[in-house]
Amino acid sequence: MTTTFAMDTPELETAPQAQAGQAVASSKALYFQLFDRPQEAAAASRDYLLAQIEAARQEPCELPESVWELPGWIQDRAEAVGIAYREYLGARKNGAPRRYFGSKSHALYFLKGAAPTKLADGAWLYGTLGRWENPDFHPLIKTYLEELGDGVPDKNHVTLYRRLLAAHGCEHWESLSEAHFVQGAIQLALAYNADQFLPEVIGYNLGYEQLPLHLLITSYELNELGIDPYYFTLHVTVDNAGSGHAHKAVQALRNLMAQSGDPAAFFQRVLDGYRLNELGACTTSIIAAFDLEAELVEIFTAKAAVGRNMHSDYCRVAGRSINDWLGEPKQIPGFLAAMENAGWIQRGQEVEHSRFWRLIQGERAEMFGVFSSYEQQVLRDWIQTPRDADSSQRSARVLSHRARQRTLDTLNQHAGRSGYPERGLIRRHAAGALQGDAELRELEEKVAGAAGKTEAMAMLARLMSPSVHHTAIGLMATRLYSQLLDA
């Protein structure tokens, strides 16, 4: 029997929320509300999607006009990306500089700027979990489960990105601009409105799961700068066109569009969803926005708000006290220049030659702990970059992440043979694997005692929401849901 989706009507253009003058929530405000109190944001998130769809219709769409052409289009696109990446590698081998990241701080700036999107990774498919009884939804559901790592912490995409941010002191991203939250807000809004916006969910998924050239280059250059690229290389493998998420996206589109009462109208809404990927800040725009000195000024400005009254008057730069310099944000560029002129900072030299750096790092450093590891990296790169140097120039060569891991593995092997306990290895256990975890045991008991599979799946789905799935209870719920789906 063919099922006709209720979401085919009414048409989006006639929805009352789309009327002129309707207030729409900001991307940033909606983003946090959908994480914290999604039920309260139901109406606002639907209005937001309508507004974003209208805006996205102004964007070009590269998709072919018919569904049967999609596999060939995806294959051709993947081949073109592969050729471009091979050309990039050839250029690098012949001495070309990094294309994206002029320094390690530049790369960390990107990681921080992409955080609102990456921490909602996969969210747009959350609303499909309740359709598990329809096999045609399984490609979308299984894509969501894979985004969640099938409940394994070391594969859960949000867990991986949270670790990456924490490893480099980039956790404080909440003050980013409105544009940085657009993609995350769209993903979360789709998560909680899947029944009304299923064609758009499918279209968005189809666009998001295509392998872009920037993902390959980003992975390569992050590793080169000593930053673990695993979050990004994982997406290279799972998004493949042969059997991965890109393939599942087309499979779901074909099956579900065939069940629509108006396949042509359904596909037009799929195109709208595809275009949603073009809104807000993206990988390349975040990378292009980096300005090393501007980022340092912003960091010092934020520090000044806290530390402008905490310095003694005897410490002076250019005849003025530190408290005086920090009193007004507009004085920060002048303060940096004054420290350089006074010899506190030696531009173009190793940071250890700068007196100011030694206040931050070193034996008995008076300002130890004031700057996060990300902030220190920005300061380091700014000091070591000569004032007249091109801002896109490469930073000093560092040991790549993979080379460093090989070195650590070798050291650990030697330590094991010598009878010493292993050091340096991070042993990661599945969340909640320790015996005695009452909350996880209680969940297992509730699932086992459910009246039937329908009740059990609904119970588990609630714990697999974008705000919970990466927690211990969410990871266990994901594992149990995955087992029941295939049972």
VENNORMO-V136287 format. One line per field, one symbol per residue. ss: DSSP state (2 for helix, 1 for strand, 0 for the rest). A space follows every 50 residues. Layout:
BEGIN
ss: ???
END
This chain:
BEGIN
ss: 00000222000222022200000000222222222202222222222222 22222200000000002222222222222222222222222220000000 00022222222220222200002222222220002222222222222022 20000022222222222000000000022222222222222000000222 22222222000022222222222200000222222222000000222222 22222220000022222222222222220000222222000222222222 22222220000000011001122220002222222222222000000000 22202222220000000000002222222222220000000000000000 22222222222222222000000000000000000002222222222200 0022222222220000000002222222222222200
END
